[in-house]
Amino acid sequence: MLINFFLTLRKYKVPVTIRELLDLIDAMRHRVVYSSIDDFYLLSRTCMCKDEKHYDKFDRAFGAYFKGLEDLHGLLESLIPDEWLRREFERALTPEELEKIQSLGGLEKLIEAFQKAREEEEQRAREGEEGEEGEEGDGDRPGQRGPGGPGRGKKKKARKVWDQRQYKNLDDSVELGTRNIKMALRRLRKFARTGREEELDMDNTIRSTAHNGGMLDIKMRPERKNTVKVLLFLDIGGSMDAHVKVCEELFSATRTEFKHMESFYFHNFIYESVWKDNRRRMNERLPTWGILNKYARDYKVVFVGDATMAPYEITHSGGSVEHWNEEPGATWMERFTEAYDKMVWINPTPQETWEYSTSVGMTQELVDGRMYPLTIRGLEEGMNHLSK
């Protein structure tokens, strides 16, 4: 049974290995958990998931495989031989109890009696539920669900933990949400101590005080600050209107995480000018050449756009849908790749759809394949590239 569970996890893209499966089997044999499906859920997740980003995929796999299972009796029976259970059960009994069991016809007869009683009880419960379901809503008084009175209606089952999808936002293959954008961006950090000496240097203060015979000698040092510098270019308008919310969240997070950041807007592709204020995009444009000459090579460049357009908008002069561009967008992108060592393109459209768009493929080629989806995993991979 656990073998099929293991295969289900692999089907749902949880990166489990045989070693982790063996750990789970060993834990079950040592009865780390018993009977409770909730306890088994926690144990199996601990053994099989080594990263929180796989929790949601694990929950979906667990719910699909153990759907409707209320306890672990079937699972335990498949793991532990009947002979072993019988031997352990008899070992736990006193001689008097064993003698009484023998007088009743032996352990087999006792188990059959228990099984029959359990089946009769389950049958009565099913009949009761069916009757209550038919009577539901017949009562006249508030809170009364039929002739049986309050609380006699069909019993509702509690929603299982794995069905609540509590870790959906941690899944590294879904689109970003507000809570995890900043965590992904923090992979692009490089700290240095710059500016005035305004932070207490505890280690040097203790060392210097000891050398001075116990006379306090306070040492200060510059505060550590993120020295990464970023140029952010955001595609706006047209097909990007569908991605406004997530791009706004991304922009807000970058403003918080990077103190040295300059942001600009463009439409569809980069040409000879960009703008800072979208409300005045037509009369307050900035020359792209000015940006290339002003910002040094150590800036990290991030383009955010769906790269969805007519191919001629990239390859031809006059291809822009808003103005006449003297030079193709591809020429300007080549200038960026020559001017900056680190550059990525973040695409908010699902990665599985990229192959169906000619313009996306052309853009990928122009950025040397450094296009990443706007998901947790994609953003982390993009920031890892920029931080190398």
C-alpha positions as YAML, in Angstrom:
chain: A
units: angstrom
residues:
- id: 1
  name: MET
  ca: [0.00, 0.00, 0.00]
- id: 2
  name: LEU
  ca: [2.81, 2.42, 0.83]
- id: 3
  name: ILE
  ca: [4.47, 1.60, -2.49]
- id: 4
  name: ASN
  ca: [1.40, 2.91, -4.34]
- id: 5
  name: PHE
  ca: [1.31, 5.96, -2.03]
- id: 6
  name: PHE
  ca: [4.96, 6.58, -2.92]
- id: 7
  name: LEU
  ca: [4.13, 6.39, -6.63]
- id: 8
  name: THR
  ca: [1.21, 8.77, -6.15]
- id: 9
  name: LEU
  ca: [3.54, 11.31, -4.55]
- id: 10
  name: ARG
  ca: [5.87, 11.03, -7.52]
- id: 11
  name: LYS
  ca: [2.90, 11.51, -9.84]
- id: 12
  name: TYR
  ca: [2.09, 14.78, -8.06]
- id: 13
  name: LYS
  ca: [5.71, 15.94, -8.51]
- id: 14
  name: VAL
  ca: [6.80, 15.49, -4.90]
- id: 15
  name: PRO
  ca: [10.53, 14.61, -5.15]
- id: 16
  name: VAL
  ca: [10.50, 11.56, -2.87]
- id: 17
  name: THR
  ca: [13.17, 8.86, -2.91]
- id: 18
  name: ILE
  ca: [13.35, 5.20, -1.89]
- id: 19
  name: ARG
  ca: [15.34, 6.21, 1.19]
- id: 20
  name: GLU
  ca: [12.44, 8.33, 2.44]
- id: 21
  name: LEU
  ca: [9.95, 5.54, 1.73]
- id: 22
  name: LEU
  ca: [12.06, 3.11, 3.77]
- id: 23
  name: ASP
  ca: [12.16, 5.62, 6.63]
- id: 24
  name: LEU
  ca: [8.37, 5.81, 6.62]
- id: 25
  name: ILE
  ca: [7.99, 2.01, 6.55]
- id: 26
  name: ASP
  ca: [10.45, 1.68, 9.43]
- id: 27
  name: ALA
  ca: [8.52, 4.26, 11.45]
- id: 28
  name: MET
  ca: [5.28, 2.37, 10.86]
- id: 29
  name: ARG
  ca: [6.84, -0.93, 11.90]
- id: 30
  name: HIS
  ca: [7.98, 0.68, 15.14]
- id: 31
  name: ARG
  ca: [4.43, 1.97, 15.63]
- id: 32
  name: VAL
  ca: [5.41, 5.63, 15.81]
- id: 33
  name: VAL
  ca: [1.76, 6.21, 14.90]
- id: 34
  name: TYR
  ca: [-1.13, 3.80, 15.12]
- id: 35
  name: SER
  ca: [-4.70, 3.91, 13.82]
- id: 36
  name: SER
  ca: [-4.98, 7.72, 13.51]
- id: 37
  name: ILE
  ca: [-4.97, 8.92, 9.91]
- id: 38
  name: ASP
  ca: [-4.15, 12.45, 11.12]
- id: 39
  name: ASP
  ca: [-1.04, 11.22, 12.89]
- id: 40
  name: PHE
  ca: [-0.03, 9.24, 9.82]
- id: 41
  name: TYR
  ca: [-0.43, 12.37, 7.69]
- id: 42
  name: LEU
  ca: [2.01, 14.30, 9.88]
- id: 43
  name: LEU
  ca: [4.47, 11.40, 10.05]
- id: 44
  name: SER
  ca: [4.44, 10.75, 6.31]
- id: 45
  name: ARG
  ca: [4.82, 14.43, 5.48]
- id: 46
  name: THR
  ca: [7.78, 14.66, 7.86]
- id: 47
  name: CYS
  ca: [9.44, 11.66, 6.23]
- id: 48
  name: MET
  ca: [8.64, 12.44, 2.61]
- id: 49
  name: CYS
  ca: [8.83, 16.25, 2.35]
- id: 50
  name: LYS
  ca: [12.18, 17.95, 2.85]
- id: 51
  name: ASP
  ca: [11.03, 21.42, 1.77]
- id: 52
  name: GLU
  ca: [7.90, 23.40, 2.64]
- id: 53
  name: LYS
  ca: [7.36, 24.30, -1.01]
- id: 54
  name: HIS
  ca: [6.26, 20.69, -1.64]
- id: 55
  name: TYR
  ca: [3.64, 20.64, 1.14]
- id: 56
  name: ASP
  ca: [0.74, 21.61, -1.12]
- id: 57
  name: LYS
  ca: [1.62, 18.95, -3.70]
- id: 58
  name: PHE
  ca: [1.91, 16.43, -0.84]
- id: 59
  name: ASP
  ca: [-1.54, 17.42, 0.50]
- id: 60
  name: ARG
  ca: [-3.13, 16.96, -2.91]
- id: 61
  name: ALA
  ca: [-1.48, 13.57, -3.37]
- id: 62
  name: PHE
  ca: [-2.44, 12.47, 0.15]
- id: 63
  name: GLY
  ca: [-6.06, 13.54, -0.33]
- id: 64
  name: ALA
  ca: [-6.29, 11.75, -3.67]
- id: 65
  name: TYR
  ca: [-4.79, 8.48, -2.41]
- id: 66
  name: PHE
  ca: [-6.44, 8.23, 1.02]
- id: 67
  name: LYS
  ca: [-9.80, 9.69, 0.03]
- id: 68
  name: GLY
  ca: [-12.51, 8.39, 2.34]
- id: 69
  name: LEU
  ca: [-10.12, 6.61, 4.71]
- id: 70
  name: GLU
  ca: [-10.97, 7.32, 8.34]
- id: 71
  name: ASP
  ca: [-8.32, 5.19, 10.09]
- id: 72
  name: LEU
  ca: [-5.22, 3.13, 9.38]
- id: 73
  name: HIS
  ca: [-6.53, -0.37, 10.01]
- id: 74
  name: GLY
  ca: [-6.27, -1.40, 6.37]
- id: 75
  name: LEU
  ca: [-2.84, 0.14, 6.04]
- id: 76
  name: LEU
  ca: [-1.51, -1.50, 9.17]
- id: 77
  name: GLU
  ca: [-2.89, -4.87, 8.16]
- id: 78
  name: SER
  ca: [-0.95, -4.63, 4.91]
- id: 79
  name: LEU
  ca: [2.27, -3.83, 6.76]
- id: 80
  name: ILE
  ca: [2.13, -6.25, 9.72]
- id: 81
  name: PRO
  ca: [1.59, -10.02, 9.26]
- id: 82
  name: ASP
  ca: [-1.43, -11.59, 10.98]
- id: 83
  name: GLU
  ca: [0.79, -14.12, 12.75]
- id: 84
  name: TRP
  ca: [2.83, -11.31, 14.31]
- id: 85
  name: LEU
  ca: [-0.29, -9.53, 15.54]
- id: 86
  name: ARG
  ca: [-1.75, -12.69, 17.03]
- id: 87
  name: ARG
  ca: [1.49, -13.54, 18.78]
- id: 88
  name: GLU
  ca: [1.80, -10.04, 20.24]
- id: 89
  name: PHE
  ca: [-1.84, -10.10, 21.35]
- id: 90
  name: GLU
  ca: [-1.52, -13.46, 23.11]
- id: 91
  name: ARG
  ca: [1.73, -12.38, 24.78]
- id: 92
  name: ALA
  ca: [-0.08, -9.41, 26.35]
- id: 93
  name: LEU
  ca: [-2.77, -11.63, 27.95]
- id: 94
  name: THR
  ca: [-2.63, -13.26, 31.37]
- id: 95
  name: PRO
  ca: [-2.95, -17.08, 31.72]
- id: 96
  name: GLU
  ca: [-6.48, -16.61, 33.09]
- id: 97
  name: GLU
  ca: [-7.48, -14.49, 30.08]
- id: 98
  name: LEU
  ca: [-6.01, -17.05, 27.67]
- id: 99
  name: GLU
  ca: [-7.92, -19.83, 29.40]
- id: 100
  name: LYS
  ca: [-11.16, -17.86, 29.14]
- id: 101
  name: ILE
  ca: [-10.58, -17.23, 25.41]
- id: 102
  name: GLN
  ca: [-10.04, -20.97, 24.89]
- id: 103
  name: SER
  ca: [-13.30, -21.71, 26.68]
- id: 104
  name: LEU
  ca: [-15.07, -19.40, 24.20]
- id: 105
  name: GLY
  ca: [-13.75, -21.38, 21.26]
- id: 106
  name: GLY
  ca: [-10.31, -19.88, 20.76]
- id: 107
  name: LEU
  ca: [-8.96, -16.63, 19.37]
- id: 108
  name: GLU
  ca: [-10.46, -17.23, 15.91]
- id: 109
  name: LYS
  ca: [-13.99, -17.45, 17.33]
- id: 110
  name: LEU
  ca: [-13.43, -14.31, 19.41]
- id: 111
  name: ILE
  ca: [-12.23, -12.34, 16.38]
- id: 112
  name: GLU
  ca: [-15.22, -13.53, 14.35]
- id: 113
  name: ALA
  ca: [-17.56, -12.41, 17.12]
- id: 114
  name: PHE
  ca: [-15.92, -8.98, 17.27]
- id: 115
  name: GLN
  ca: [-16.11, -8.65, 13.48]
- id: 116
  name: LYS
  ca: [-19.78, -9.61, 13.41]
- id: 117
  name: ALA
  ca: [-20.62, -7.14, 16.17]
- id: 118
  name: ARG
  ca: [-18.72, -4.38, 14.35]
- id: 119
  name: GLU
  ca: [-20.55, -5.06, 11.07]
- id: 120
  name: GLU
  ca: [-23.93, -4.98, 12.84]
- id: 121
  name: GLU
  ca: [-23.05, -1.69, 14.51]
- id: 122
  name: GLU
  ca: [-21.96, -0.15, 11.20]
- id: 123
  name: GLN
  ca: [-25.17, -1.34, 9.54]
- id: 124
  name: ARG
  ca: [-27.30, 0.26, 12.27]
- id: 125
  name: ALA
  ca: [-25.34, 3.50, 11.92]
- id: 126
  name: ARG
  ca: [-25.91, 3.56, 8.15]
- id: 127
  name: GLU
  ca: [-29.63, 2.92, 8.55]
- id: 128
  name: GLY
  ca: [-29.85, 5.67, 11.17]
- id: 129
  name: GLU
  ca: [-28.10, 8.17, 8.93]
- id: 130
  name: GLU
  ca: [-30.36, 7.34, 5.99]
- id: 131
  name: GLY
  ca: [-33.45, 7.81, 8.14]
- id: 132
  name: GLU
  ca: [-32.20, 11.10, 9.56]
- id: 133
  name: GLU
  ca: [-31.34, 12.36, 6.08]
- id: 134
  name: GLY
  ca: [-34.89, 11.76, 4.95]
- id: 135
  name: GLU
  ca: [-36.32, 13.53, 8.00]
- id: 136
  name: GLU
  ca: [-33.96, 16.49, 7.73]
- id: 137
  name: GLY
  ca: [-35.76, 19.82, 7.69]
- id: 138
  name: ASP
  ca: [-39.15, 18.40, 8.88]
- id: 139
  name: GLY
  ca: [-39.06, 20.15, 12.25]
- id: 140
  name: ASP
  ca: [-40.94, 23.36, 12.90]
- id: 141
  name: ARG
  ca: [-38.83, 24.80, 15.72]
- id: 142
  name: PRO
  ca: [-35.52, 26.60, 15.10]
- id: 143
  name: GLY
  ca: [-32.62, 24.23, 15.50]
- id: 144
  name: GLN
  ca: [-34.85, 21.13, 15.17]
- id: 145
  name: ARG
  ca: [-34.02, 18.93, 12.18]
- id: 146
  name: GLY
  ca: [-36.95, 16.53, 12.09]
- id: 147
  name: PRO
  ca: [-38.88, 14.59, 14.74]
- id: 148
  name: GLY
  ca: [-35.71, 13.52, 16.47]
- id: 149
  name: GLY
  ca: [-35.02, 17.05, 17.71]
- id: 150
  name: PRO
  ca: [-31.87, 19.18, 17.57]
- id: 151
  name: GLY
  ca: [-28.69, 17.57, 16.44]
- id: 152
  name: ARG
  ca: [-30.43, 14.59, 14.87]
- id: 153
  name: GLY
  ca: [-29.59, 15.60, 11.31]
- id: 154
  name: LYS
  ca: [-26.98, 13.99, 9.11]
- id: 155
  name: LYS
  ca: [-23.60, 14.18, 10.76]
- id: 156
  name: LYS
  ca: [-21.14, 16.37, 8.87]
- id: 157
  name: LYS
  ca: [-17.59, 15.18, 8.60]
- id: 158
  name: ALA
  ca: [-14.83, 17.56, 9.56]
- id: 159
  name: ARG
  ca: [-12.69, 18.76, 6.70]
- id: 160
  name: LYS
  ca: [-9.33, 17.05, 6.75]
- id: 161
  name: VAL
  ca: [-6.16, 19.07, 7.18]
- id: 162
  name: TRP
  ca: [-4.79, 17.95, 3.81]
- id: 163
  name: ASP
  ca: [-7.96, 19.13, 2.05]
- id: 164
  name: GLN
  ca: [-7.67, 22.66, 3.42]
- id: 165
  name: ARG
  ca: [-4.73, 23.56, 1.12]
- id: 166
  name: GLN
  ca: [-3.04, 25.60, 3.86]
- id: 167
  name: TYR
  ca: [0.29, 25.56, 2.03]
- id: 168
  name: LYS
  ca: [-0.93, 26.55, -1.42]
- id: 169
  name: ASN
  ca: [1.01, 29.81, -1.32]
- id: 170
  name: LEU
  ca: [4.25, 27.95, -0.61]
- id: 171
  name: ASP
  ca: [4.04, 25.85, -3.76]
- id: 172
  name: ASP
  ca: [6.94, 26.94, -5.96]
- id: 173
  name: SER
  ca: [5.05, 26.22, -9.18]
- id: 174
  name: VAL
  ca: [2.10, 28.55, -8.62]
- id: 175
  name: GLU
  ca: [1.85, 32.24, -9.34]
- id: 176
  name: LEU
  ca: [3.20, 34.57, -6.73]
- id: 177
  name: GLY
  ca: [1.20, 36.05, -3.89]
- id: 178
  name: THR
  ca: [1.97, 39.02, -1.68]
- id: 179
  name: ARG
  ca: [3.43, 36.98, 1.18]
- id: 180
  name: ASN
  ca: [6.16, 35.21, -0.72]
- id: 181
  name: ILE
  ca: [7.35, 37.78, -3.25]
- id: 182
  name: LYS
  ca: [9.73, 39.40, -0.77]
- id: 183
  name: MET
  ca: [11.16, 36.06, 0.32]
- id: 184
  name: ALA
  ca: [11.96, 35.18, -3.29]
- id: 185
  name: LEU
  ca: [13.52, 38.58, -3.97]
- id: 186
  name: ARG
  ca: [15.79, 38.28, -0.94]
- id: 187
  name: ARG
  ca: [17.87, 35.76, -2.81]
- id: 188
  name: LEU
  ca: [19.27, 38.76, -4.65]
- id: 189
  name: ARG
  ca: [21.11, 40.37, -1.76]
- id: 190
  name: LYS
  ca: [24.70, 41.38, -1.23]
- id: 191
  name: PHE
  ca: [25.47, 43.08, 2.04]
- id: 192
  name: ALA
  ca: [28.34, 45.44, 2.73]
- id: 193
  name: ARG
  ca: [29.16, 47.81, 5.57]
- id: 194
  name: THR
  ca: [28.93, 51.30, 4.18]
- id: 195
  name: GLY
  ca: [28.37, 54.83, 5.47]
- id: 196
  name: ARG
  ca: [28.96, 56.23, 8.94]
- id: 197
  name: GLU
  ca: [29.96, 54.14, 11.93]
- id: 198
  name: GLU
  ca: [26.58, 53.93, 13.62]
- id: 199
  name: GLU
  ca: [26.22, 50.29, 14.70]
- id: 200
  name: LEU
  ca: [27.74, 48.74, 17.84]
- id: 201
  name: ASP
  ca: [30.49, 46.23, 17.06]
- id: 202
  name: MET
  ca: [29.96, 43.86, 19.97]
- id: 203
  name: ASP
  ca: [32.86, 41.47, 19.25]
- id: 204
  name: ASN
  ca: [35.47, 44.22, 18.86]
- id: 205
  name: THR
  ca: [34.08, 46.07, 21.91]
- id: 206
  name: ILE
  ca: [34.54, 42.99, 24.10]
- id: 207
  name: ARG
  ca: [38.00, 42.30, 22.67]
- id: 208
  name: SER
  ca: [39.19, 45.90, 23.10]
- id: 209
  name: THR
  ca: [37.73, 46.15, 26.63]
- id: 210
  name: ALA
  ca: [39.58, 42.97, 27.64]
- id: 211
  name: HIS
  ca: [42.86, 44.34, 26.25]
- id: 212
  name: ASN
  ca: [42.35, 47.54, 28.25]
- id: 213
  name: GLY
  ca: [42.20, 45.68, 31.53]
- id: 214
  name: GLY
  ca: [38.42, 45.85, 31.80]
- id: 215
  name: MET
  ca: [38.06, 49.54, 30.97]
- id: 216
  name: LEU
  ca: [35.12, 49.87, 28.60]
- id: 217
  name: ASP
  ca: [36.20, 50.68, 25.03]
- id: 218
  name: ILE
  ca: [33.19, 50.93, 22.74]
- id: 219
  name: LYS
  ca: [33.77, 50.16, 19.06]
- id: 220
  name: MET
  ca: [31.38, 51.17, 16.29]
- id: 221
  name: ARG
  ca: [31.10, 50.04, 12.68]
- id: 222
  name: PRO
  ca: [29.05, 50.94, 9.57]
- id: 223
  name: GLU
  ca: [25.65, 49.27, 9.32]
- id: 224
  name: ARG
  ca: [25.29, 46.39, 6.87]
- id: 225
  name: LYS
  ca: [23.20, 47.41, 3.86]
- id: 226
  name: ASN
  ca: [22.08, 45.67, 0.72]
- id: 227
  name: THR
  ca: [24.35, 47.05, -2.01]
- id: 228
  name: VAL
  ca: [22.63, 45.38, -4.97]
- id: 229
  name: LYS
  ca: [21.60, 47.88, -7.65]
- id: 230
  name: VAL
  ca: [18.64, 47.09, -9.90]
- id: 231
  name: LEU
  ca: [17.16, 48.49, -13.11]
- id: 232
  name: LEU
  ca: [13.53, 47.37, -13.40]
- id: 233
  name: PHE
  ca: [11.66, 47.68, -16.71]
- id: 234
  name: LEU
  ca: [7.91, 46.98, -16.60]
- id: 235
  name: ASP
  ca: [5.75, 46.28, -19.64]
- id: 236
  name: ILE
  ca: [2.44, 48.10, -19.29]
- id: 237
  name: GLY
  ca: [-0.80, 48.23, -21.25]
- id: 238
  name: GLY
  ca: [-2.41, 45.89, -23.76]
- id: 239
  name: SER
  ca: [-2.15, 42.22, -22.89]
- id: 240
  name: MET
  ca: [-0.34, 43.12, -19.64]
- id: 241
  name: ASP
  ca: [-3.59, 44.50, -18.20]
- id: 242
  name: ALA
  ca: [-4.46, 40.95, -17.14]
- id: 243
  name: HIS
  ca: [-1.35, 40.86, -14.93]
- id: 244
  name: VAL
  ca: [-1.61, 44.29, -13.33]
- id: 245
  name: LYS
  ca: [-2.24, 43.03, -9.79]
- id: 246
  name: VAL
  ca: [0.71, 40.66, -9.52]
- id: 247
  name: CYS
  ca: [3.01, 43.17, -11.22]
- id: 248
  name: GLU
  ca: [1.96, 45.85, -8.74]
- id: 249
  name: GLU
  ca: [2.78, 43.48, -5.89]
- id: 250
  name: LEU
  ca: [6.14, 42.69, -7.45]
- id: 251
  name: PHE
  ca: [6.91, 46.39, -7.93]
- id: 252
  name: SER
  ca: [5.98, 47.17, -4.31]
- id: 253
  name: ALA
  ca: [8.19, 44.33, -3.04]
- id: 254
  name: THR
  ca: [11.18, 45.45, -5.11]
- id: 255
  name: ARG
  ca: [10.86, 48.98, -3.74]
- id: 256
  name: THR
  ca: [11.07, 47.55, -0.23]
- id: 257
  name: GLU
  ca: [13.88, 45.07, -0.82]
- id: 258
  name: PHE
  ca: [16.22, 47.14, -3.00]
- id: 259
  name: LYS
  ca: [17.25, 50.60, -1.90]
- id: 260
  name: HIS
  ca: [19.26, 51.16, -5.07]
- id: 261
  name: MET
  ca: [16.61, 50.62, -7.72]
- id: 262
  name: GLU
  ca: [15.42, 52.59, -10.73]
- id: 263
  name: SER
  ca: [12.19, 51.62, -12.47]
- id: 264
  name: PHE
  ca: [10.94, 52.42, -15.97]
- id: 265
  name: TYR
  ca: [7.97, 51.54, -18.15]
- id: 266
  name: PHE
  ca: [7.79, 50.31, -21.74]
- id: 267
  name: HIS
  ca: [5.10, 48.86, -23.99]
- id: 268
  name: ASN
  ca: [5.53, 45.40, -25.55]
- id: 269
  name: PHE
  ca: [9.27, 45.76, -26.22]
- id: 270
  name: ILE
  ca: [12.19, 48.02, -25.47]
- id: 271
  name: TYR
  ca: [12.86, 50.78, -28.02]
- id: 272
  name: GLU
  ca: [14.70, 54.12, -28.10]
- id: 273
  name: SER
  ca: [12.76, 55.57, -25.12]
- id: 274
  name: VAL
  ca: [11.00, 54.59, -21.90]
- id: 275
  name: TRP
  ca: [9.09, 56.57, -19.26]
- id: 276
  name: LYS
  ca: [8.85, 56.94, -15.49]
- id: 277
  name: ASP
  ca: [5.23, 58.11, -15.16]
- id: 278
  name: ASN
  ca: [2.65, 56.11, -17.08]
- id: 279
  name: ARG
  ca: [0.16, 58.98, -16.93]
- id: 280
  name: ARG
  ca: [2.58, 61.11, -18.95]
- id: 281
  name: ARG
  ca: [4.06, 58.42, -21.11]
- id: 282
  name: MET
  ca: [3.73, 60.36, -24.38]
- id: 283
  name: ASN
  ca: [5.36, 63.64, -23.36]
- id: 284
  name: GLU
  ca: [7.90, 62.73, -20.66]
- id: 285
  name: ARG
  ca: [9.96, 59.97, -22.25]
- id: 286
  name: LEU
  ca: [13.57, 59.20, -21.35]
- id: 287
  name: PRO
  ca: [16.12, 58.21, -24.00]
- id: 288
  name: THR
  ca: [17.20, 54.57, -23.67]
- id: 289
  name: TRP
  ca: [20.73, 55.61, -24.66]
- id: 290
  name: GLY
  ca: [20.78, 57.88, -21.61]
- id: 291
  name: ILE
  ca: [19.98, 54.94, -19.33]
- id: 292
  name: LEU
  ca: [22.67, 52.76, -20.91]
- id: 293
  name: ASN
  ca: [25.24, 55.52, -20.42]
- id: 294
  name: LYS
  ca: [24.15, 56.61, -16.93]
- id: 295
  name: TYR
  ca: [23.92, 53.33, -15.03]
- id: 296
  name: ALA
  ca: [27.10, 51.31, -14.60]
- id: 297
  name: ARG
  ca: [27.69, 47.72, -15.61]
- id: 298
  name: ASP
  ca: [27.23, 46.43, -12.04]
- id: 299
  name: TYR
  ca: [23.47, 47.12, -12.17]
- id: 300
  name: LYS
  ca: [21.21, 44.05, -12.40]
- id: 301
  name: VAL
  ca: [18.58, 44.43, -15.14]
- id: 302
  name: VAL
  ca: [15.09, 42.92, -14.82]
- id: 303
  name: PHE
  ca: [12.48, 43.09, -17.57]
- id: 304
  name: VAL
  ca: [8.90, 42.17, -16.63]
- id: 305
  name: GLY
  ca: [6.50, 41.49, -19.50]
- id: 306
  name: ASP
  ca: [4.48, 38.81, -21.25]
- id: 307
  name: ALA
  ca: [6.56, 39.15, -24.47]
- id: 308
  name: THR
  ca: [3.33, 38.57, -26.38]
- id: 309
  name: MET
  ca: [3.16, 40.66, -29.57]
- id: 310
  name: ALA
  ca: [3.52, 40.48, -33.31]
- id: 311
  name: PRO
  ca: [7.02, 39.26, -34.26]
- id: 312
  name: TYR
  ca: [7.62, 42.33, -36.42]
- id: 313
  name: GLU
  ca: [7.43, 44.49, -33.27]
- id: 314
  name: ILE
  ca: [10.76, 42.92, -32.32]
- id: 315
  name: THR
  ca: [12.45, 42.52, -35.68]
- id: 316
  name: HIS
  ca: [11.52, 45.58, -37.77]
- id: 317
  name: SER
  ca: [11.91, 49.31, -37.77]
- id: 318
  name: GLY
  ca: [8.48, 50.89, -37.40]
- id: 319
  name: GLY
  ca: [7.25, 47.75, -35.67]
- id: 320
  name: SER
  ca: [6.08, 49.53, -32.53]
- id: 321
  name: VAL
  ca: [2.30, 49.86, -32.25]
- id: 322
  name: GLU
  ca: [2.58, 53.28, -30.57]
- id: 323
  name: HIS
  ca: [5.17, 55.19, -32.59]
- id: 324
  name: TRP
  ca: [7.68, 54.92, -35.40]
- id: 325
  name: ASN
  ca: [10.85, 53.28, -34.08]
- id: 326
  name: GLU
  ca: [13.94, 53.96, -36.17]
- id: 327
  name: GLU
  ca: [15.66, 50.78, -35.00]
- id: 328
  name: PRO
  ca: [14.20, 47.33, -34.27]
- id: 329
  name: GLY
  ca: [13.56, 46.34, -30.67]
- id: 330
  name: ALA
  ca: [15.97, 43.41, -31.09]
- id: 331
  name: THR
  ca: [18.80, 45.89, -31.66]
- id: 332
  name: TRP
  ca: [18.07, 47.66, -28.38]
- id: 333
  name: MET
  ca: [17.91, 44.37, -26.47]
- id: 334
  name: GLU
  ca: [21.31, 43.41, -27.87]
- id: 335
  name: ARG
  ca: [22.68, 46.69, -26.55]
- id: 336
  name: PHE
  ca: [21.39, 45.85, -23.09]
- id: 337
  name: THR
  ca: [23.02, 42.41, -23.15]
- id: 338
  name: GLU
  ca: [26.32, 44.06, -24.13]
- id: 339
  name: ALA
  ca: [26.07, 46.79, -21.49]
- id: 340
  name: TYR
  ca: [25.11, 44.62, -18.48]
- id: 341
  name: ASP
  ca: [26.48, 41.31, -17.29]
- id: 342
  name: LYS
  ca: [23.35, 40.23, -15.42]
- id: 343
  name: MET
  ca: [19.92, 40.48, -17.01]
- id: 344
  name: VAL
  ca: [16.71, 38.43, -16.80]
- id: 345
  name: TRP
  ca: [13.20, 38.58, -18.24]
- id: 346
  name: ILE
  ca: [10.29, 37.71, -15.92]
- id: 347
  name: ASN
  ca: [7.17, 36.51, -17.75]
- id: 348
  name: PRO
  ca: [3.79, 36.50, -15.92]
- id: 349
  name: THR
  ca: [2.14, 34.09, -18.38]
- id: 350
  name: PRO
  ca: [2.19, 30.33, -17.64]
- id: 351
  name: GLN
  ca: [5.44, 28.76, -18.80]
- id: 352
  name: GLU
  ca: [3.67, 25.86, -20.51]
- id: 353
  name: THR
  ca: [2.15, 28.33, -23.00]
- id: 354
  name: TRP
  ca: [5.42, 29.97, -24.08]
- id: 355
  name: GLU
  ca: [6.11, 27.47, -26.86]
- id: 356
  name: TYR
  ca: [2.94, 28.55, -28.68]
- id: 357
  name: SER
  ca: [4.07, 32.19, -29.02]
- id: 358
  name: THR
  ca: [6.65, 33.12, -31.66]
- id: 359
  name: SER
  ca: [7.44, 36.43, -29.97]
- id: 360
  name: VAL
  ca: [8.11, 34.74, -26.61]
- id: 361
  name: GLY
  ca: [10.59, 32.39, -28.26]
- id: 362
  name: MET
  ca: [12.32, 35.31, -29.99]
- id: 363
  name: THR
  ca: [12.57, 37.23, -26.71]
- id: 364
  name: GLN
  ca: [13.99, 34.18, -24.95]
- id: 365
  name: GLU
  ca: [16.68, 33.93, -27.58]
- id: 366
  name: LEU
  ca: [17.54, 37.63, -27.29]
- id: 367
  name: VAL
  ca: [18.04, 37.33, -23.49]
- id: 368
  name: ASP
  ca: [20.13, 34.16, -23.92]
- id: 369
  name: GLY
  ca: [17.42, 31.93, -22.49]
- id: 370
  name: ARG
  ca: [17.22, 33.84, -19.21]
- id: 371
  name: MET
  ca: [13.43, 34.09, -19.16]
- id: 372
  name: TYR
  ca: [11.70, 32.92, -15.99]
- id: 373
  name: PRO
  ca: [7.98, 32.57, -15.11]
- id: 374
  name: LEU
  ca: [6.46, 34.88, -12.50]
- id: 375
  name: THR
  ca: [6.14, 32.07, -9.95]
- id: 376
  name: ILE
  ca: [7.99, 31.48, -6.70]
- id: 377
  name: ARG
  ca: [10.36, 29.02, -8.35]
- id: 378
  name: GLY
  ca: [10.83, 31.21, -11.41]
- id: 379
  name: LEU
  ca: [11.56, 34.33, -9.40]
- id: 380
  name: GLU
  ca: [13.98, 32.45, -7.15]
- id: 381
  name: GLU
  ca: [15.82, 31.04, -10.16]
- id: 382
  name: GLY
  ca: [16.00, 34.49, -11.72]
- id: 383
  name: MET
  ca: [17.36, 36.06, -8.55]
- id: 384
  name: ASN
  ca: [19.89, 33.22, -8.19]
- id: 385
  name: HIS
  ca: [21.18, 33.95, -11.67]
- id: 386
  name: LEU
  ca: [21.49, 37.66, -10.95]
- id: 387
  name: SER
  ca: [23.32, 37.02, -7.67]
- id: 388
  name: LYS
  ca: [26.06, 34.84, -9.17]
...
